[in-house]
Amino acid sequence: MGSRRSLVEGVEQQIMAIGKGFTERFLSPEEIRAIVSESVESVALAGKRVLVLIPDGTRTMPMPLMFATLRDVLRPRVKALDFLVALGTHPPMTDAQLSKLIGQPVIDGKCGDSHIFNHEWHNPVTFVELGTIPAAEIVDLSRGLMESDVPVALNKLILDYDHILVCGPVFPHEVVGFSGGNKYFFPGIAAPGIINFTHWLGAVITSYDVIGAGYTPVRAVIDRAASLIPRPTSCLALVVTKQGTAGLYFGTPETAWEAASALSAKKHVIWLDKPFRRVLSVLPELYDDIWTGAKGMYKLEPGIADGGEVIIYSPRITEISYTHGKLIDEIGYHCRDYFVKQWDRFKHYPGGILAHSTHLKGLGTYDEKTRIESPRIQVTLSTGIPEERCVRLNVGYMDPAEINFDDWKDRETEGIAIIPRAGEILYRLKQPAGTEKSADLVDQLQAT
């Protein structure tokens, strides 16, 4: 069980999440079904139209089991049960990809009488404006880092339903601390404006400090934005590893996330006594480009020694980003201060693009006088992306054909490690490595 004190229209309430989780074992399909049944029975959904927000294929998730369970348990009692893939700015999924995702055939965007929608983040006519978070609130929520009105817009499909159910996993996350909960609305089905704002806010704080940090300023902003959603919302939050589902919690998006993130902190974080000097980060097939595969850097950066190196290995990846590659090619990969100290040069770029750049590059400094950028660690791509492009992007290159896995095994005592299936487990030092920060960060960011 998990709980949190949440603000609902200004009234502080104590709310408990339904569900359970374990650090030493996994839930059985029968236990998962029982939790789902108890959960949907606790909400008045009979005769309602229900829209379920689900992840795409870049997250470890027993989606076939959850889809079948929701259809079995919920469909008989509701008027409609449809699903919307919370893509953020990821590419839309084909019927074949959707079929693999949910474990049942999808034909023309439908499975049985359920629609399986892609979020159309690039199409302005698909959004509805919900309101604005005023600049004065943003100052408080961002702890003084930002001061601007933030418009809140979501996929207008939500207006066609009586209840919105989030169903997705929780992991340590580079932008918001831990994923899940209201993150399925922002950025999951949000308009570009708030996506760019929240991602740049996270980048300003730095992925190093945000990832796995619990309740962060970015989480505060998206929870505030979610308060503007004109429909009842609830959430099934899962804690998942490659081996199974360790936890499942139901409640409001805030309370379910609170419970799941507490378990995720135990299941998805490895605490190191000593930092790695050099790591081969082997990406799973979840990731098709560096935009998604960069998690192989994010989850390792806090565990790398100053001057160390992360090598992202995936020969099958041949593209930086299928949706944002052109812009990333223009700016390259740089530390936060490279952009902050040259803001007039970069302020017209979307905040999400700048954020991705800083997340992959990691901590570092930039000297305005010498124009020298000094990253804390080296990031090297050992992928299908050519060396010439890596050089232009300001990252290292290693031919994947030259990688011999045997050279990386059993060398942890030397500070050398191979991390299989990188991207979901966070590595952190019990005593943090060097953290080059700008002391006058708030002053530098007023223009942002």
C-alpha positions in Angstrom: 0.0 0.0 0.0 1.1 3.6 -0.6 -0.2 7.0 0.3 0.5 10.7 -0.2 -0.9 14.0 0.8 -2.3 15.5 -2.4 -3.9 18.8 -3.2 -7.2 18.4 -5.0 -8.7 21.8 -5.8 -6.9 23.3 -2.8 -8.2 20.7 -0.3 -5.5 18.6 1.3 -6.5 15.0 1.5 -5.0 11.7 2.7 -5.6 9.1 0.0 -4.5 5.4 -0.1 -3.6 3.5 -3.3 -5.1 0.0 -3.9 -2.6 -2.7 -4.7 0.6 -4.3 -3.6 4.3 -4.7 -4.4 7.3 -6.8 -3.4 11.0 -6.5 -3.6 11.7 -10.2 -3.5 9.0 -11.8 -5.7 6.6 -11.0 -8.6 2.9 -10.8 -8.9 1.1 -13.7 -10.5 -1.4 -13.1 -13.4 -4.1 -14.0 -10.9 -2.9 -11.4 -8.4 -2.8 -8.8 -11.2 -6.3 -9.6 -12.3 -7.5 -9.4 -8.7 -6.0 -6.0 -8.2 -7.5 -4.8 -11.5 -10.9 -6.1 -10.5 -10.8 -4.5 -7.1 -9.6 -1.3 -8.7 -12.3 -0.9 -11.3 -15.0 -1.9 -8.8 -13.9 1.0 -6.6 -14.8 3.6 -9.3 -18.3 4.3 -10.7 -17.6 3.3 -14.3 -20.8 1.4 -15.2 -22.2 2.6 -18.5 -19.3 5.1 -18.9 -17.1 5.7 -21.9 -13.5 4.9 -20.7 -10.2 5.9 -22.4 -7.1 4.1 -21.3 -3.7 5.7 -21.8 -0.9 3.2 -22.5 2.8 3.3 -23.2 4.3 2.6 -26.6 6.9 -0.2 -27.3 9.8 1.7 -25.6 8.9 0.5 -22.1 9.1 -2.8 -20.4 5.5 -3.6 -19.7 3.2 -6.7 -19.6 0.9 -4.9 -22.0 -0.7 -8.0 -23.5 -1.7 -9.2 -20.0 -3.0 -5.8 -18.9 -4.9 -5.3 -22.2 -6.6 -8.7 -21.9 -7.3 -8.2 -18.2 -8.9 -4.7 -18.8 -11.0 -6.0 -21.6 -12.2 -9.0 -19.6 -12.9 -7.1 -16.3 -13.9 -3.6 -17.6 -15.5 -4.0 -21.0 -18.7 -5.8 -19.8 -19.6 -2.9 -17.5 -18.7 0.2 -19.6 -20.3 1.7 -22.7 -16.9 2.0 -24.5 -13.4 1.0 -23.8 -10.7 2.5 -26.0 -7.0 3.0 -25.8 -4.7 5.9 -26.6 -0.9 5.3 -27.0 0.8 8.1 -25.0 3.6 8.6 -27.6 4.8 12.0 -26.4 6.8 12.9 -29.5 7.7 9.3 -30.5 6.7 8.1 -34.0 3.2 6.7 -34.5 2.8 2.9 -34.3 1.6 0.8 -37.2 -1.1 -1.8 -36.8 1.6 -4.5 -36.7 3.4 -2.7 -33.9 0.2 -2.1 -32.0 -0.6 -5.8 -32.4 2.7 -6.7 -30.9 2.2 -4.2 -28.1 -1.2 -5.4 -26.9 -0.7 -9.1 -27.9 -3.9 -9.2 -30.1 -4.5 -8.4 -33.7 -5.1 -4.7 -34.5 -6.7 -4.0 -37.8 -7.3 -0.4 -39.0 -6.6 0.8 -35.5 -9.1 -1.5 -33.8 -9.1 -4.6 -31.7 -12.5 -6.0 -31.4 -14.8 -3.1 -30.6 -11.9 -1.1 -29.0 -10.1 1.7 -30.8 -6.4 1.8 -30.4 -5.4 5.4 -31.1 -2.0 6.9 -31.7 -1.4 10.3 -30.1 -0.9 12.9 -32.9 1.5 15.2 -31.2 2.5 16.9 -34.5 -1.1 17.8 -35.5 -2.4 21.1 -33.9 -6.0 20.4 -34.7 -6.0 17.4 -32.4 -5.6 19.5 -29.2 -7.9 21.3 -26.8 -6.7 24.2 -24.7 -7.4 23.5 -21.0 -6.0 26.7 -19.5 -2.7 28.3 -18.4 -0.5 27.9 -15.4 0.4 31.5 -14.6 4.0 32.7 -14.4 3.7 33.4 -10.6 2.9 29.7 -10.0 5.6 28.5 -12.3 8.2 30.5 -10.2 7.1 28.6 -7.1 6.7 25.2 -8.8 10.1 25.5 -10.6 11.8 26.8 -7.4 12.7 30.0 -9.1 14.2 28.6 -12.2 11.5 29.6 -14.6 9.0 32.5 -14.9 6.6 32.3 -17.8 2.9 31.4 -18.4 2.6 27.8 -19.5 -0.4 27.0 -21.7 -1.9 23.5 -21.1 -3.3 21.6 -24.0 -4.1 17.9 -24.4 -5.3 15.5 -27.1 -9.0 16.4 -27.5 -10.0 12.8 -27.5 -10.2 13.0 -23.8 -13.4 15.1 -24.2 -15.1 12.1 -25.9 -14.9 10.0 -22.7 -16.3 10.1 -19.2 -13.2 8.7 -17.4 -9.5 8.6 -18.3 -7.5 5.6 -17.0 -3.7 5.7 -17.1 -2.1 2.2 -17.3 1.7 2.2 -17.4 5.0 1.4 -15.7 7.1 3.6 -13.4 10.9 3.8 -13.8 13.6 6.3 -12.8 13.3 9.1 -15.4 15.7 11.8 -16.6 13.2 14.6 -16.9 10.7 14.1 -14.1 12.5 11.9 -11.5 10.3 8.8 -11.9 8.0 8.2 -14.9 4.3 7.3 -14.7 1.2 8.9 -13.2 0.4 12.2 -14.8 3.4 11.9 -17.0 1.1 9.9 -19.3 -0.8 13.2 -19.9 2.3 15.4 -20.0 4.1 14.7 -22.2 2.2 11.5 -23.1 -0.7 13.1 -24.9 0.2 16.8 -24.6 0.8 19.6 -27.1 4.4 20.6 -27.9 4.4 23.7 -25.7 4.2 22.1 -22.3 6.3 19.2 -23.5 9.1 21.6 -24.4 8.7 23.6 -21.2 8.9 20.7 -18.8 11.7 19.0 -20.6 13.8 22.1 -20.6 13.1 22.7 -16.9 14.3 19.2 -16.2 17.4 19.8 -18.3 18.2 23.0 -16.4 18.1 21.1 -13.1 20.1 18.4 -15.0 19.3 14.8 -15.5 22.1 13.9 -13.0 20.1 15.5 -10.2 16.6 14.7 -11.4 16.8 11.1 -12.3 15.4 8.9 -9.5 15.0 12.0 -7.2 11.4 11.4 -6.3 9.0 14.5 -6.3 10.7 17.0 -8.5 9.8 20.5 -9.8 8.9 18.9 -13.2 6.5 16.5 -11.4 5.0 19.5 -9.6 4.4 21.3 -12.9 2.7 18.3 -14.6 0.6 17.6 -11.5 -0.6 21.2 -11.6 -1.3 20.9 -15.3 -3.3 17.7 -14.7 -5.5 19.6 -12.3 -6.9 21.3 -15.4 -8.1 18.1 -17.0 -11.9 18.3 -17.2 -12.5 14.6 -16.7 -12.1 12.2 -13.8 -8.8 10.4 -13.9 -7.3 7.3 -12.3 -4.2 5.2 -12.7 -2.9 1.7 -12.7 0.9 2.1 -12.0 3.1 -0.9 -12.5 6.7 -1.7 -11.3 8.2 -4.0 -13.8 11.5 -5.7 -14.5 12.6 -8.0 -17.3 11.7 -10.9 -14.9 8.2 -9.9 -14.0 5.8 -7.4 -12.4 6.9 -6.5 -8.8 4.1 -4.2 -8.0 0.7 -2.8 -9.2 -1.1 0.1 -7.6 -4.4 1.9 -8.3 -5.6 5.3 -7.3 -5.4 8.8 -8.5 -2.5 9.4 -10.9 -0.7 11.1 -8.0 -1.3 8.4 -5.3 -0.7 5.4 -7.6 2.5 7.0 -8.8 3.6 7.7 -5.2 3.3 4.1 -4.2 4.9 2.7 -7.4 7.8 5.2 -7.4 8.6 4.1 -3.8 8.9 0.5 -5.0 10.7 1.5 -8.2 13.4 3.2 -6.0 14.0 -0.2 -4.5 13.8 -2.3 -7.7 15.3 0.0 -10.3 18.3 1.6 -8.6 21.7 0.0 -8.0 23.9 1.8 -5.5 27.6 1.6 -6.2 30.4 1.8 -3.6 32.8 2.9 -6.3 32.2 4.6 -9.7 32.7 2.9 -13.1 35.5 4.3 -15.2 34.3 2.8 -18.4 31.0 1.1 -19.3 29.6 -0.7 -22.3 25.9 0.1 -22.3 24.2 -2.5 -24.4 20.7 -1.4 -25.5 17.8 -3.8 -25.9 15.6 -3.9 -28.9 13.1 -1.6 -27.2 15.0 1.4 -28.7 15.1 2.2 -32.4 17.0 5.4 -32.3 19.2 7.5 -30.0 16.3 9.7 -29.0 14.9 6.7 -27.1 18.2 4.7 -26.7 19.9 7.6 -24.9 18.4 6.1 -21.7 21.5 3.9 -21.9 23.4 7.0 -20.9 20.9 8.7 -18.6 20.7 5.7 -16.2 24.5 5.3 -16.0 25.8 8.9 -15.8 25.5 9.2 -12.0 27.6 6.1 -11.6 30.5 7.1 -13.8 33.7 8.6 -12.4 34.9 12.1 -13.5 36.8 11.6 -16.8 35.1 8.2 -17.4 33.2 7.0 -20.5 29.9 5.5 -21.4 29.8 3.6 -24.7 26.3 3.2 -26.1 26.2 -0.1 -28.0 23.5 -1.0 -30.5 24.6 -1.8 -34.1 20.9 -1.9 -35.2 20.4 1.8 -34.5 21.1 3.9 -37.5 19.3 7.1 -36.7 19.6 9.8 -34.1 15.8 10.5 -34.0 13.2 9.6 -36.6 11.2 12.7 -35.6 13.8 15.2 -34.4 17.0 14.2 -36.2 17.2 17.4 -38.4 17.2 19.7 -35.4 19.6 17.6 -33.4 22.0 17.6 -36.3 21.8 21.4 -36.2 22.7 21.8 -32.5 24.7 18.7 -31.7 25.1 17.3 -28.2 26.3 19.7 -25.5 26.1 20.2 -21.7 23.5 22.5 -20.2 25.8 25.5 -19.8 26.7 25.5 -23.5 23.2 26.5 -24.2 22.5 28.6 -21.1 25.5 30.8 -21.7 24.7 31.3 -25.4 20.9 31.6 -24.9 20.3 34.1 -27.7 21.8 31.7 -30.1 19.7 28.7 -29.1 16.5 30.1 -27.6 14.4 29.5 -30.7 15.0 25.8 -30.6 12.3 23.6 -28.9 13.1 23.0 -25.3 12.7 19.2 -25.7 15.4 19.1 -28.3 17.8 21.1 -26.2 17.0 18.9 -23.2 17.7 15.7 -25.1 21.1 17.2 -26.2 22.1 17.9 -22.6 20.8 14.6 -21.3 23.0 12.6 -23.6 26.1 14.8 -23.1 25.8 14.9 -19.3 27.2 17.3 -16.8 29.9 19.8 -18.0 31.0 23.4 -18.1 31.3 26.0 -20.8 33.8 28.9 -20.8 32.4 31.9 -22.6 35.8 33.5 -23.1 37.6 30.6 -24.5 34.5 28.9 -26.0 35.8 25.6 -24.6 33.2 23.0 -23.5 34.4 20.5 -20.8 32.1 17.6 -20.3 32.5 15.6 -17.1 32.5 12.3 -19.0 32.9 11.0 -22.5 29.9 9.7 -24.4 30.6 7.4 -27.3 28.2 5.9 -29.8 28.9 2.3 -31.0 26.0 2.0 -33.3 25.1 2.0 -37.0 25.4 5.8 -37.1 28.6 6.7 -39.1 31.7 8.2 -37.5 31.4 11.4 -39.6 28.0 12.2 -38.2 29.1 11.4 -34.6 31.9 13.9 -35.0 29.5 16.6 -36.2 27.2 15.8 -33.3 30.0 16.2 -30.8 30.1 12.7 -29.5 32.6 9.9 -29.7 32.5 7.0 -32.2 33.5 3.4 -31.9 33.0 0.8 -34.6 30.6 -1.8 -33.1 32.4 -4.5 -35.1 35.4 -3.9 -32.9 33.5 -4.6 -29.7 34.4 -7.9 -28.1 32.0 -8.6 -25.2 34.6 -10.9 -23.5 36.9 -8.0 -23.1 34.3 -6.3 -20.8 33.3 -9.2 -18.6 34.4 -9.7 -15.0 36.3 -6.4 -14.8 34.2 -4.5 -12.2 37.2 -4.4 -9.8 39.0 -2.3 -12.5 36.0 0.0 -12.8 35.1 -1.5 -16.2 31.6 -3.0 -16.7 29.2 -4.3 -19.4 25.6 -3.5 -18.7 23.2 -5.7 -20.6 19.7 -4.4 -21.4 20.7 -0.9 -20.3 18.1 1.9 -20.1 15.8 1.0 -17.2 18.0 0.3 -14.2 19.6 3.4 -12.6 23.2 3.3 -11.3 24.1 5.8 -8.6 27.0 6.2 -6.2 26.5 6.1 -2.5 28.9 9.0 -2.5 28.2 11.2 -5.6 30.8 11.8 -8.2 31.9 15.3 -9.2 29.0 17.6 -10.1 30.1 20.7 -11.9 27.3 23.2 -11.4 27.0 26.9 -12.1 26.6 28.8 -8.8 24.6 31.6 -10.4 22.3 29.3 -12.3 19.1 31.1 -11.4 20.5 34.5 -12.6 21.6 32.9 -15.9 18.2 31.4 -16.5 16.0 34.5 -16.1 15.9 34.9 -19.9 14.9 31.3 -20.3 
